[in-house]
Amino acid sequence: MEFSRRVFPFAGLAVAALGLNGCNILIPDTGATDPARFVQETSPVFYSPPGVDPMRVKAVDTPVPQRRDIEPPTLYNQTYGLPGANYSRTYGLPVTNPVNAALYGELRDGDFRLPAIPVSRVSSEYLRQEVDYPTQERPGTVIVDTRARHLYLVEPNGKAIRYGVGIGREGFAWSGRGIIQWKQKWPRWTPTDEMVSRQPDIRPFAAENGGMNPGLGNPLGARAMYIFKDGQDTLYRVHGTPDWQSIGKATSSGCVRMLNQDVVDLYDRVPAKAEIVVM
């Protein structure tokens, strides 16, 4: 009876999932970010060797080290990460934060499937997170710090959601205060005449040829937000990018680039006509 109570609910879930499969509905693994599940999956495993009475084992008096600074790195403790990063890992423990793995996992978005971002290869500074951010700007305002390569979405009570961005040449061409005039899912990319003259190989995507169709290789990525000031297009865009390695860097072209999973998240949080400050 106990076995039946455990198995039948899961069988029901399986049937429901098969029923939804024909509708192409993606059911996210919402439990992936559950703290209780994280503790359960990463908690240490203890064992009792044969012939050992756990109650008679003496306590260890020496303090447990809180950092693993072993120099030089050994087989079981190796440095990793970006150049200059002071991280280490011990085999048997999670290498990356499972919450980040869930935030940047593969994402089904309309007719497209965004590939997962290899978060272990992106500096944690540029991954989505809530931070303290005292500001006079009202909640809902977007602030782009082009020098620090950060974009902030202001929240109440001195908080903000911070995203990492990449900045291109066009990203430094405008600063000030504007509004997000309109937003577009899976936008069509139309390079400017100046960009075409600088890169003749992209002429097939010029305005007279209709631009580039939406897709995983489109430079504007999964979303674009178009910035206007005083009713005029600034030609400044906040958009996604398939080039996740450009985040945190100054790239050759483009405005403000975000990881596709991040720009989808920002798009859903920010309404049209929201204020944006670029500095």
C-alpha positions as CSV (number, residue, x, y, z in Angstrom):
1,M,0.0,0.0,0.0
2,E,2.8,2.4,0.9
3,F,4.5,1.6,-2.5
4,S,1.2,2.4,-4.3
5,R,0.8,5.8,-2.6
6,R,4.3,6.7,-3.7
7,V,4.1,5.4,-7.3
8,F,0.6,6.4,-8.5
9,P,1.1,10.2,-8.2
10,F,4.2,10.0,-10.4
11,A,2.3,7.8,-12.9
12,G,-0.4,10.5,-13.1
13,L,2.2,13.2,-13.7
14,A,3.7,11.1,-16.5
15,V,0.3,10.7,-18.2
16,A,-0.3,14.4,-17.9
17,A,3.1,15.2,-19.4
18,L,2.4,12.8,-22.4
19,G,-0.9,14.6,-23.0
20,L,0.8,18.0,-23.1
21,N,3.5,16.7,-25.4
22,G,1.3,17.0,-28.5
23,C,0.7,20.7,-27.7
24,N,4.5,21.5,-27.6
25,I,4.1,23.0,-24.1
26,L,7.4,23.1,-22.2
27,I,7.0,22.4,-18.5
28,P,9.9,24.0,-16.7
29,D,11.6,22.2,-13.8
30,T,10.5,24.7,-11.2
31,G,12.0,22.5,-8.5
32,A,15.5,23.2,-9.8
33,T,15.6,26.4,-7.8
34,D,14.1,25.0,-4.6
35,P,16.6,25.6,-1.7
36,A,15.4,22.4,0.1
37,R,16.1,20.3,-3.1
38,F,19.5,22.0,-3.5
39,V,20.5,21.1,0.1
40,Q,19.3,17.5,-0.4
41,E,21.2,17.1,-3.7
42,T,24.5,18.6,-2.4
43,S,24.5,17.5,1.2
44,P,27.5,15.3,2.3
45,V,27.0,11.5,2.5
46,F,28.1,9.9,5.8
47,Y,28.8,6.3,6.3
48,S,29.7,4.0,9.2
49,P,32.7,1.7,8.6
50,P,32.2,-1.9,9.8
51,G,33.2,-2.5,13.4
52,V,33.2,1.3,14.3
53,D,30.9,2.6,17.0
54,P,30.0,6.2,16.0
55,M,29.3,7.0,19.6
56,R,32.9,6.3,20.7
57,V,34.7,8.2,17.9
58,K,36.7,11.1,19.3
59,A,35.9,14.6,18.2
60,V,38.5,16.4,16.0
61,D,39.9,19.3,18.0
62,T,41.7,21.1,15.1
63,P,39.7,23.8,13.3
64,V,38.2,22.9,10.0
65,P,39.8,25.1,7.2
66,Q,37.4,27.4,5.5
67,R,39.4,28.0,2.4
68,R,41.2,25.6,0.1
69,D,44.4,27.4,-0.8
70,I,46.6,24.6,-1.9
71,E,49.7,25.7,-3.9
72,P,50.5,24.3,-6.3
73,P,47.2,22.9,-7.4
74,T,46.9,19.1,-6.9
75,L,44.9,16.5,-8.7
76,Y,42.1,16.9,-6.2
77,N,42.2,20.7,-5.9
78,Q,42.6,22.7,-9.1
79,T,42.2,26.4,-9.8
80,Y,39.8,27.3,-12.6
81,G,37.8,30.2,-14.0
82,L,38.8,33.4,-15.9
83,P,42.3,34.8,-15.8
84,G,43.0,36.4,-12.5
85,A,40.1,34.7,-10.8
86,N,40.9,33.2,-7.4
87,Y,38.6,30.2,-7.4
88,S,39.3,26.6,-6.7
89,R,37.3,23.4,-6.8
90,T,37.4,20.0,-5.1
91,Y,36.1,17.0,-6.9
92,G,32.9,15.7,-5.6
93,L,31.4,19.2,-4.9
94,P,29.2,21.3,-7.3
95,V,31.5,23.3,-9.7
96,T,28.7,25.9,-10.5
97,N,25.8,27.3,-8.7
98,P,22.8,25.1,-9.6
99,V,20.5,28.2,-9.5
100,N,22.6,29.8,-12.3
101,A,22.5,26.5,-14.2
102,A,18.7,26.7,-14.0
103,L,18.5,30.4,-15.0
104,Y,20.7,29.9,-18.0
105,G,19.6,26.4,-19.1
106,E,18.1,25.5,-22.5
107,L,14.9,27.6,-23.1
108,R,12.1,26.9,-25.5
109,D,10.9,30.3,-26.7
110,G,8.1,30.2,-29.4
111,D,9.5,28.5,-32.5
112,F,13.1,28.6,-31.2
113,R,15.1,26.7,-28.6
114,L,17.7,28.8,-27.0
115,P,20.8,26.8,-26.1
116,A,22.1,26.7,-22.5
117,I,24.8,29.2,-21.5
118,P,28.0,27.6,-20.2
119,V,27.8,29.6,-16.9
120,S,31.0,28.2,-15.6
121,R,32.8,30.1,-18.4
122,V,31.1,33.4,-17.6
123,S,32.3,35.6,-14.7
124,S,29.7,35.5,-11.9
125,E,29.9,39.3,-11.9
126,Y,27.9,39.3,-15.2
127,L,25.3,36.7,-14.2
128,R,21.8,37.8,-13.2
129,Q,21.4,38.6,-9.5
130,E,19.6,41.0,-7.1
131,V,21.9,43.5,-5.6
132,D,21.8,46.6,-3.3
133,Y,21.5,49.6,-5.5
134,P,20.4,52.9,-3.8
135,T,19.3,55.4,-6.4
136,Q,16.9,58.3,-6.8
137,E,15.4,56.6,-9.9
138,R,12.0,55.2,-9.4
139,P,11.3,51.4,-9.6
140,G,11.0,50.1,-13.1
141,T,13.7,52.3,-14.5
142,V,16.5,50.7,-16.5
143,I,20.0,52.0,-15.9
144,V,22.9,51.0,-18.2
145,D,26.4,51.5,-16.8
146,T,28.5,51.2,-20.0
147,R,31.8,51.4,-18.1
148,A,31.1,48.6,-15.6
149,R,29.2,46.6,-18.3
150,H,26.2,46.3,-16.1
151,L,22.5,46.9,-16.7
152,Y,20.2,47.5,-13.6
153,L,16.5,47.2,-13.3
154,V,15.6,49.4,-10.3
155,E,13.4,47.7,-7.7
156,P,11.8,49.1,-4.5
157,N,13.7,49.4,-1.2
158,G,17.1,50.1,-2.6
159,K,17.4,46.9,-4.6
160,A,17.9,46.2,-8.3
161,I,18.3,43.2,-10.6
162,R,21.7,43.4,-12.2
163,Y,22.6,41.9,-15.6
164,G,25.9,41.7,-17.4
165,V,26.1,43.4,-20.8
166,G,28.5,43.7,-23.7
167,I,29.1,47.2,-25.2
168,G,29.9,47.8,-28.9
169,R,31.1,50.9,-30.6
170,E,27.4,52.1,-31.1
171,G,26.9,51.4,-27.3
172,F,29.2,54.4,-26.5
173,A,27.6,56.7,-29.1
174,W,24.7,57.8,-27.0
175,S,24.1,58.5,-23.3
176,G,21.4,60.3,-21.4
177,R,17.8,59.7,-20.6
178,G,15.2,58.2,-22.9
179,I,12.3,55.8,-23.0
180,I,11.8,52.3,-24.3
181,Q,9.5,53.3,-27.1
182,W,8.7,49.7,-28.1
183,K,9.8,46.1,-27.7
184,Q,10.1,43.3,-30.1
185,K,10.3,39.5,-29.8
186,W,12.7,37.8,-32.2
187,P,13.4,41.1,-34.1
188,R,14.6,41.4,-37.7
189,W,18.1,42.9,-37.9
190,T,18.8,45.7,-40.3
191,P,22.3,47.1,-40.1
192,T,22.8,50.8,-40.5
193,D,24.3,52.3,-43.7
194,E,27.4,53.2,-41.8
195,M,27.8,49.6,-40.6
196,V,27.3,48.3,-44.1
197,S,30.0,50.6,-45.5
198,R,32.3,49.4,-42.7
199,Q,31.5,45.7,-43.3
200,P,30.5,45.1,-46.9
201,D,30.0,41.4,-46.3
202,I,26.7,42.2,-44.4
203,R,25.3,44.1,-47.4
204,P,22.8,41.3,-48.2
205,F,21.1,42.2,-44.9
206,A,20.9,45.9,-45.6
207,A,17.5,47.7,-45.5
208,E,17.0,47.6,-49.2
209,N,17.3,43.8,-49.0
210,G,14.9,43.4,-46.1
211,G,17.3,42.8,-43.3
212,M,18.1,39.5,-41.6
213,N,15.3,37.1,-40.6
214,P,14.8,36.3,-36.9
215,G,16.7,33.3,-35.6
216,L,19.4,31.9,-33.4
217,G,22.1,33.5,-35.4
218,N,20.5,37.0,-35.6
219,P,22.7,39.6,-34.0
220,L,19.8,41.1,-32.1
221,G,19.1,37.8,-30.4
222,A,15.7,36.8,-28.8
223,R,14.5,40.3,-27.9
224,A,15.2,44.0,-28.7
225,M,14.2,47.2,-26.9
226,Y,14.3,50.4,-29.0
227,I,15.3,53.6,-27.2
228,F,13.7,57.0,-28.2
229,K,14.3,60.5,-26.8
230,D,12.0,63.4,-27.4
231,G,10.1,61.2,-29.9
232,Q,13.1,60.5,-32.0
233,D,14.9,57.2,-32.5
234,T,18.3,57.3,-30.9
235,L,19.3,54.1,-32.9
236,Y,20.3,52.8,-29.5
237,R,19.1,49.3,-28.7
238,V,19.2,46.9,-25.7
239,H,19.1,43.4,-27.3
240,G,20.1,39.8,-26.9
241,T,23.0,38.1,-28.5
242,P,24.0,34.6,-29.5
243,D,27.6,35.5,-28.7
244,W,27.7,34.9,-24.9
245,Q,31.4,35.4,-24.8
246,S,31.0,39.1,-25.6
247,I,29.3,39.8,-22.3
248,G,31.4,42.0,-20.1
249,K,33.5,43.1,-23.0
250,A,33.7,46.0,-25.5
251,T,32.9,44.4,-28.9
252,S,33.4,45.8,-32.4
253,S,29.8,46.6,-33.1
254,G,26.3,46.6,-31.6
255,C,24.7,48.6,-28.8
256,V,24.0,46.9,-25.5
257,R,24.1,43.1,-25.7
258,M,22.7,40.8,-23.1
259,L,22.6,37.0,-22.8
260,N,19.5,35.8,-24.5
261,Q,18.1,34.2,-21.3
262,D,18.7,37.6,-19.6
263,V,17.1,39.7,-22.3
264,V,14.0,37.5,-22.3
265,D,13.8,38.0,-18.5
266,L,14.2,41.8,-18.8
267,Y,11.7,42.0,-21.6
268,D,9.0,40.3,-19.4
269,R,9.7,42.7,-16.5
270,V,9.9,46.0,-18.3
271,P,6.9,47.6,-19.9
272,A,7.0,49.7,-23.0
273,K,7.5,53.4,-22.3
274,A,9.7,52.6,-19.3
275,E,12.4,55.1,-18.6
276,I,16.0,54.2,-19.4
277,V,19.2,56.0,-18.3
278,V,22.5,55.4,-20.1
279,M,25.7,56.6,-18.5
